[in-house]
Amino acid sequence: MIAILGAGKMGEALLSGVLRAGRRPAELMATVRREERGALLRERYGVQIVTNVEAARTASTLVLAVKPQDMGTLLDEIAPHVPAGALVISMAAGITTSFVQERLPADLPVVRVMSNTPVLVDQAMSVISAGSHAGEEHLKMAEELLSPVGKVVRIPESLQDAATALSGSGPAYFYYLVEAMVDAGILLGMPRAAALELVIQSAVGAAVMLRDSGEHPVLLREAVTSPGGTTIAAIRELEKHGVRAAVLEAIEAARDRGRELAGG
């Protein structure tokens, strides 16, 4: 039995992905804050909606999907009820495995996960790290749970803040770039809808080529960049305005902010 505690957008996306991967609704339960939210999930997916305490008592895998600021309260509530041997998967940004372990019964295996919003379309990037009591079998269980909604990569927990800055926040950087490129299309006289379609398909095509070709991004960029052509003129302007340095500093700032949030 798998229980998703705090079935908001990310929790619901995981729930729906697990069901599409072949698990039966009877194998899943969820907890929610609001009764109407629970009724919606029950109607939509046919899963049990229970209290946090009931989920902790019943499920063999507990997925903690609440907001970081709510994690301490949740752990205090469920700690007396979690059975030995249960697997705890924490999806809250910035919350360390040691934070979870200290508030739960001794030696419980904890796996920390950072996923991003493309989980909603089964294209998530999930990075997982084992706590001090989690072994290979627990990481495999987490991978099995998360793989239906995207790609899963194992990293040391010391790199989780970096992963949050790169892939957790990553989609926002691409949306920001798309927004700027669409504005450029409008500046050049193109209707907004047409500019958006051109930019989105260019982004999708570039992403698929990056993923499937096996080529380094530098080589793919060079293949578009003809001597004395339009692309190199654009890249000169990007370099002149320090876009590469700005990206480095922006992602470093996101990493630093993640550490601040984790420290309370």
Backbone hydrogen bonds, N-H to C=O, Kabsch-Sander energy under -0.5 kcal/mol:
donor,donor_aa,acceptor,acceptor_aa,energy
2,I,27,E,-2.6
3,A,61,T,-2.7
4,I,29,M,-2.4
5,L,3,A,-0.7
5,L,63,V,-3.0
6,G,4,I,-0.8
6,G,31,T,-1.2
7,A,31,T,-2.5
8,G,6,G,-2.2
12,E,8,G,-3.0
13,A,9,K,-2.3
14,L,10,M,-2.2
15,L,11,G,-2.4
16,S,12,E,-2.9
17,G,13,A,-2.0
18,V,14,L,-2.5
19,L,15,L,-1.9
20,R,16,S,-2.3
21,A,17,G,-1.6
22,G,19,L,-1.6
23,R,18,V,-1.7
27,E,24,R,-2.2
28,L,25,P,-1.8
29,M,2,I,-2.1
30,A,48,Q,-2.5
31,T,4,I,-2.2
38,G,34,R,-1.8
39,A,35,E,-2.2
40,L,36,E,-1.9
41,L,37,R,-2.2
42,R,38,G,-2.5
43,E,39,A,-2.3
44,R,40,L,-2.5
45,Y,41,L,-2.6
46,G,41,L,-0.6
46,G,42,R,-1.7
47,V,41,L,-0.6
48,Q,28,L,-1.4
50,V,30,A,-2.3
50,V,48,Q,-0.6
55,A,51,T,-2.3
56,A,52,N,-2.4
57,R,53,V,-2.1
58,T,54,E,-1.7
59,A,55,A,-2.5
60,S,1,M,-1.7
61,T,1,M,-1.8
62,L,87,L,-3.1
63,V,3,A,-3.3
63,V,61,T,-0.6
64,L,62,L,-0.7
64,L,89,I,-3.4
65,A,5,L,-2.5
65,A,63,V,-0.9
70,D,67,K,-1.8
71,M,67,K,-0.6
71,M,68,P,-1.2
74,L,70,D,-2.1
75,L,71,M,-2.7
76,D,72,G,-2.2
77,E,73,T,-1.7
78,I,74,L,-2.2
79,A,75,L,-2.2
81,H,78,I,-2.4
82,V,78,I,-0.9
82,V,79,A,-0.7
86,A,83,P,-1.6
87,L,60,S,-2.8
88,V,109,P,-2.3
89,I,62,L,-3.3
89,I,87,L,-0.5
90,S,88,V,-0.5
90,S,111,V,-2.4
91,M,64,L,-2.8
91,M,89,I,-0.5
95,I,92,A,-1.5
96,T,94,G,-0.6
100,V,96,T,-1.5
101,Q,97,T,-3.0
102,E,98,S,-2.4
103,R,99,F,-0.6
103,R,100,V,-1.0
104,L,101,Q,-1.2
108,L,105,P,-1.2
111,V,88,V,-2.6
112,R,129,S,-2.8
113,V,90,S,-3.0
114,M,127,V,-2.1
119,V,116,N,-1.8
120,L,117,T,-2.5
121,V,118,P,-1.6
122,D,119,V,-1.3
123,Q,118,P,-2.9
124,A,149,V,-2.7
126,S,124,A,-0.6
126,S,151,K,-2.9
127,V,114,M,-2.2
128,I,153,V,-2.4
129,S,112,R,-2.2
131,G,110,V,-2.8
134,A,131,G,-1.5
138,H,135,G,-0.5
139,L,135,G,-2.0
140,K,136,E,-2.4
141,M,137,E,-1.8
142,A,138,H,-2.1
143,E,139,L,-2.5
144,E,140,K,-2.5
145,L,141,M,-1.7
146,L,142,A,-2.2
147,S,143,E,-2.7
149,V,146,L,-1.8
150,G,147,S,-1.4
151,K,124,A,-2.6
153,V,126,S,-2.5
155,I,128,I,-2.4
159,L,156,P,-2.1
160,Q,157,E,-1.9
163,A,159,L,-2.4
164,T,160,Q,-2.4
165,A,161,D,-1.8
166,L,162,A,-2.1
167,S,163,A,-2.8
168,G,163,A,-1.6
169,S,164,T,-2.4
172,A,169,S,-1.3
173,Y,169,S,-0.9
173,Y,170,G,-0.9
174,F,170,G,-1.5
175,Y,171,P,-2.4
176,Y,172,A,-2.2
177,L,173,Y,-2.1
178,V,174,F,-2.7
179,E,175,Y,-2.7
180,A,176,Y,-2.0
181,M,177,L,-2.6
182,V,178,V,-2.7
183,D,179,E,-2.1
184,A,180,A,-1.9
185,G,181,M,-2.1
186,I,182,V,-2.2
187,L,183,D,-2.4
188,L,184,A,-1.7
189,G,186,I,-1.9
190,M,185,G,-2.7
195,A,191,P,-2.6
196,L,192,R,-2.8
197,E,193,A,-2.2
198,L,194,A,-2.4
199,V,195,A,-2.5
200,I,196,L,-2.8
201,Q,197,E,-2.2
202,S,198,L,-1.9
203,A,199,V,-2.5
204,V,200,I,-2.7
205,G,201,Q,-2.7
206,A,202,S,-2.4
207,A,203,A,-2.4
208,V,204,V,-2.5
209,M,205,G,-2.3
210,L,206,A,-2.4
211,R,207,A,-2.4
212,D,208,V,-3.0
213,S,209,M,-2.3
214,G,210,L,-0.6
219,L,216,H,-0.6
220,L,216,H,-1.9
221,R,217,P,-2.6
222,E,218,V,-2.5
223,A,219,L,-1.7
224,V,220,L,-0.7
224,V,221,R,-1.1
225,T,221,R,-1.0
226,S,224,V,-1.2
229,G,226,S,-2.0
233,A,229,G,-1.0
234,A,230,T,-1.8
235,I,231,T,-2.6
236,R,232,I,-2.1
237,E,233,A,-1.3
238,L,234,A,-2.1
239,E,235,I,-2.6
240,K,236,R,-2.4
241,H,237,E,-1.9
242,G,239,E,-1.4
243,V,238,L,-2.4
246,A,242,G,-2.4
247,V,243,V,-2.3
248,L,244,R,-2.1
249,E,245,A,-2.5
250,A,246,A,-2.5
251,I,247,V,-2.4
252,E,248,L,-1.9
253,A,249,E,-2.2
254,A,250,A,-2.1
255,R,251,I,-2.2
256,D,252,E,-2.4
257,R,253,A,-2.4
258,G,254,A,-2.0
259,R,255,R,-1.8
260,E,256,D,-2.0
261,L,257,R,-2.5
262,A,258,G,-2.3
263,G,259,R,-1.7
264,G,261,L,-1.4
